Amino acid sequence: MNIDEKIAVAEQFGVATEQVERDHLISHILAFLAREFGDRIHFIGGTALARTHLPDGRLSEDIDLIAVGDRKSVAAEFDAALPRGLARTHGRLTLDPALSSVPDTRPAIIRTSDGLTVRLQLLSPATERCGRQSDDP
């Protein structure tokens, strides 16, 4: 993405160029996830809606996923693969904390060498769902 495109997208969405850079990084992370983990994760949340049904609605902030099968093994493989997975487009990425070191209720933080961050949460398929209020169905 060149500077003119970055500025045009920032003006289109009324956001700072850093948010455009984050959204661009998310696009590359999603492509990496589809390529390397597509059969082992489900893409959920606001970014999933924005990328599939509301492309002009908003730029993405984070990535929410559900593991298909064992969350621990998916998280560990992700931790090992991601640092070099986007090296050509975004340099070497770091995870702090690593996805495998946080419970599924907390996100890992992906960081570029320039300091840009993206939150990524990987839920377990076995996480019990519960209502927020006592009379929720």
C-alpha atoms as a printed R data frame, in Angstrom:
    type eleno elety resid chain resno       x       y      z
1   ATOM     1    CA   MET     A     1   0.000   0.000  0.000
2   ATOM     2    CA   ASN     A     2   1.485   3.345 -0.991
3   ATOM     3    CA   ILE     A     3   1.115   6.595  0.961
4   ATOM     4    CA   ASP     A     4  -1.529   8.031 -1.389
5   ATOM     5    CA   GLU     A     5  -3.736   4.964 -0.978
6   ATOM     6    CA   LYS     A     6  -3.241   5.038  2.801
7   ATOM     7    CA   ILE     A     7  -4.311   8.694  2.972
8   ATOM     8    CA   ALA     A     8  -7.304   8.114  0.674
9   ATOM     9    CA   VAL     A     9  -8.563   5.206  2.805
10  ATOM    10    CA   ALA     A    10  -8.037   7.222  6.004
11  ATOM    11    CA   GLU     A    11 -10.116  10.069  4.558
12  ATOM    12    CA   GLN     A    12 -12.799   7.668  3.294
13  ATOM    13    CA   PHE     A    13 -13.289   6.160  6.762
14  ATOM    14    CA   GLY     A    14 -12.455   9.281  8.792
15  ATOM    15    CA   VAL     A    15  -9.636   7.597 10.715
16  ATOM    16    CA   ALA     A    16  -5.924   8.085 11.324
17  ATOM    17    CA   THR     A    17  -3.464   6.491  8.905
18  ATOM    18    CA   GLU     A    18  -2.329   4.181 11.733
19  ATOM    19    CA   GLN     A    19  -5.798   2.597 11.714
20  ATOM    20    CA   VAL     A    20  -5.475   2.039  7.951
21  ATOM    21    CA   GLU     A    21  -2.095   0.379  8.565
22  ATOM    22    CA   ARG     A    22  -3.662  -1.866 11.238
23  ATOM    23    CA   ASP     A    23  -6.499  -2.832  8.882
24  ATOM    24    CA   HIS     A    24  -3.931  -3.610  6.161
25  ATOM    25    CA   LEU     A    25  -1.950  -5.791  8.582
26  ATOM    26    CA   ILE     A    26  -5.173  -7.575  9.566
27  ATOM    27    CA   SER     A    27  -5.837  -8.317  5.881
28  ATOM    28    CA   HIS     A    28  -2.450 -10.007  5.610
29  ATOM    29    CA   ILE     A    29  -2.912 -11.914  8.892
30  ATOM    30    CA   LEU     A    30  -6.301 -13.168  7.679
31  ATOM    31    CA   ALA     A    31  -4.786 -14.355  4.389
32  ATOM    32    CA   PHE     A    32  -2.045 -16.141  6.363
33  ATOM    33    CA   LEU     A    33  -4.650 -17.740  8.652
34  ATOM    34    CA   ALA     A    34  -6.760 -18.915  5.709
35  ATOM    35    CA   ARG     A    35  -3.714 -20.394  3.998
36  ATOM    36    CA   GLU     A    36  -2.134 -22.074  7.032
37  ATOM    37    CA   PHE     A    37  -5.043 -22.733  9.429
38  ATOM    38    CA   GLY     A    38  -8.204 -22.504  7.318
39  ATOM    39    CA   ASP     A    39  -9.517 -25.938  8.261
40  ATOM    40    CA   ARG     A    40  -8.666 -25.496 11.960
41  ATOM    41    CA   ILE     A    41 -10.356 -22.181 12.792
42  ATOM    42    CA   HIS     A    42 -13.644 -20.322 12.342
43  ATOM    43    CA   PHE     A    43 -13.560 -16.564 11.762
44  ATOM    44    CA   ILE     A    44 -16.096 -14.719 13.984
45  ATOM    45    CA   GLY     A    45 -16.819 -11.278 15.415
46  ATOM    46    CA   GLY     A    46 -16.982  -7.738 14.103
47  ATOM    47    CA   THR     A    47 -14.048  -8.070 11.722
48  ATOM    48    CA   ALA     A    48 -15.692 -11.125 10.155
49  ATOM    49    CA   LEU     A    49 -18.869  -9.112  9.596
50  ATOM    50    CA   ALA     A    50 -16.961  -6.089  8.288
51  ATOM    51    CA   ARG     A    51 -14.971  -8.218  5.832
52  ATOM    52    CA   THR     A    52 -17.893 -10.252  4.521
53  ATOM    53    CA   HIS     A    53 -21.116  -8.251  4.794
54  ATOM    54    CA   LEU     A    54 -20.202  -4.637  5.624
55  ATOM    55    CA   PRO     A    55 -16.988  -3.818  3.715
56  ATOM    56    CA   ASP     A    56 -17.691  -0.067  3.699
57  ATOM    57    CA   GLY     A    57 -18.856   0.067  7.309
58  ATOM    58    CA   ARG     A    58 -15.637   0.280  9.290
59  ATOM    59    CA   LEU     A    59 -11.998  -0.694  9.409
60  ATOM    60    CA   SER     A    60 -10.935  -3.672 11.478
61  ATOM    61    CA   GLU     A    61  -9.540  -3.462 15.004
62  ATOM    62    CA   ASP     A    62  -8.905  -7.081 16.012
63  ATOM    63    CA   ILE     A    63  -9.364 -10.717 15.004
64  ATOM    64    CA   ASP     A    64 -11.678 -13.181 16.759
65  ATOM    65    CA   LEU     A    65 -11.476 -16.902 16.030
66  ATOM    66    CA   ILE     A    66 -12.783 -20.217 17.340
67  ATOM    67    CA   ALA     A    67 -10.497 -23.240 17.195
68  ATOM    68    CA   VAL     A    68 -11.832 -26.349 15.500
69  ATOM    69    CA   GLY     A    69 -10.538 -29.140 17.692
70  ATOM    70    CA   ASP     A    70  -7.743 -28.643 20.201
71  ATOM    71    CA   ARG     A    71  -7.137 -24.944 20.933
72  ATOM    72    CA   LYS     A    72  -3.731 -25.556 22.549
73  ATOM    73    CA   SER     A    73  -2.240 -27.179 19.463
74  ATOM    74    CA   VAL     A    74  -3.663 -24.536 17.105
75  ATOM    75    CA   ALA     A    75  -2.328 -21.762 19.363
76  ATOM    76    CA   ALA     A    76   1.136 -23.328 19.630
77  ATOM    77    CA   GLU     A    77   1.370 -23.826 15.864
78  ATOM    78    CA   PHE     A    78   0.223 -20.245 15.299
79  ATOM    79    CA   ASP     A    79   2.872 -18.929 17.717
80  ATOM    80    CA   ALA     A    80   5.558 -20.848 15.809
81  ATOM    81    CA   ALA     A    81   4.383 -19.932 12.300
82  ATOM    82    CA   LEU     A    82   3.349 -16.280 12.563
83  ATOM    83    CA   PRO     A    83   6.706 -14.555 13.184
84  ATOM    84    CA   ARG     A    84   7.957 -15.502  9.723
85  ATOM    85    CA   GLY     A    85   4.554 -15.832  8.064
86  ATOM    86    CA   LEU     A    86   4.331 -12.169  7.081
87  ATOM    87    CA   ALA     A    87   8.034 -11.301  6.966
88  ATOM    88    CA   ARG     A    88   7.911 -10.268  3.322
89  ATOM    89    CA   THR     A    89   5.128  -7.712  3.809
90  ATOM    90    CA   HIS     A    90   5.439  -6.636  7.452
91  ATOM    91    CA   GLY     A    91   8.799  -7.805  8.753
92  ATOM    92    CA   ARG     A    92   9.153 -10.228 11.614
93  ATOM    93    CA   LEU     A    93   6.122 -10.124 13.904
94  ATOM    94    CA   THR     A    94   6.131 -10.856 17.618
95  ATOM    95    CA   LEU     A    95   3.413 -12.136 19.936
96  ATOM    96    CA   ASP     A    96   3.349 -10.693 23.440
97  ATOM    97    CA   PRO     A    97   1.812 -12.479 25.138
98  ATOM    98    CA   ALA     A    98   1.929 -15.566 22.962
99  ATOM    99    CA   LEU     A    99  -1.426 -17.016 21.961
100 ATOM   100    CA   SER     A   100  -0.570 -20.333 23.625
101 ATOM   101    CA   SER     A   101   0.148 -18.596 26.943
102 ATOM   102    CA   VAL     A   102  -3.217 -16.878 27.384
103 ATOM   103    CA   PRO     A   103  -6.593 -18.417 28.200
104 ATOM   104    CA   ASP     A   104  -9.165 -18.310 25.440
105 ATOM   105    CA   THR     A   105 -10.902 -15.428 27.226
106 ATOM   106    CA   ARG     A   106  -7.917 -13.101 26.628
107 ATOM   107    CA   PRO     A   107  -6.284 -11.933 23.403
108 ATOM   108    CA   ALA     A   108  -2.707 -12.286 22.278
109 ATOM   109    CA   ILE     A   109  -1.061  -9.137 20.947
110 ATOM   110    CA   ILE     A   110   0.615  -9.249 17.540
111 ATOM   111    CA   ARG     A   111   3.232  -6.504 17.163
112 ATOM   112    CA   THR     A   112   5.212  -5.285 14.157
113 ATOM   113    CA   SER     A   113   8.746  -3.936 14.459
114 ATOM   114    CA   ASP     A   114   7.194  -0.465 13.915
115 ATOM   115    CA   GLY     A   115   5.016  -0.916 17.015
116 ATOM   116    CA   LEU     A   116   1.694  -1.488 15.252
117 ATOM   117    CA   THR     A   117  -0.486  -3.910 17.257
118 ATOM   118    CA   VAL     A   118  -3.420  -6.216 16.549
119 ATOM   119    CA   ARG     A   119  -5.349  -8.195 19.171
120 ATOM   120    CA   LEU     A   120  -6.111 -11.803 18.255
121 ATOM   121    CA   GLN     A   121  -8.380 -14.004 20.356
122 ATOM   122    CA   LEU     A   122  -8.724 -17.744 19.834
123 ATOM   123    CA   LEU     A   123 -11.680 -19.290 21.637
124 ATOM   124    CA   SER     A   124 -11.893 -22.950 22.513
125 ATOM   125    CA   PRO     A   125 -14.726 -24.869 20.871
126 ATOM   126    CA   ALA     A   126 -15.591 -26.270 24.310
127 ATOM   127    CA   THR     A   127 -15.973 -22.925 26.090
128 ATOM   128    CA   GLU     A   128 -19.249 -22.888 27.958
129 ATOM   129    CA   ARG     A   129 -21.560 -20.130 26.752
130 ATOM   130    CA   CYS     A   130 -23.613 -18.400 29.393
131 ATOM   131    CA   GLY     A   131 -26.014 -15.474 29.601
132 ATOM   132    CA   ARG     A   132 -25.119 -12.169 31.193
133 ATOM   133    CA   GLN     A   133 -28.375 -11.704 33.076
134 ATOM   134    CA   SER     A   134 -30.108 -14.205 35.328
135 ATOM   135    CA   ASP     A   135 -33.146 -14.514 33.043
136 ATOM   136    CA   ASP     A   136 -31.274 -14.857 29.721
137 ATOM   137    CA   PRO     A   137 -32.539 -17.794 27.655
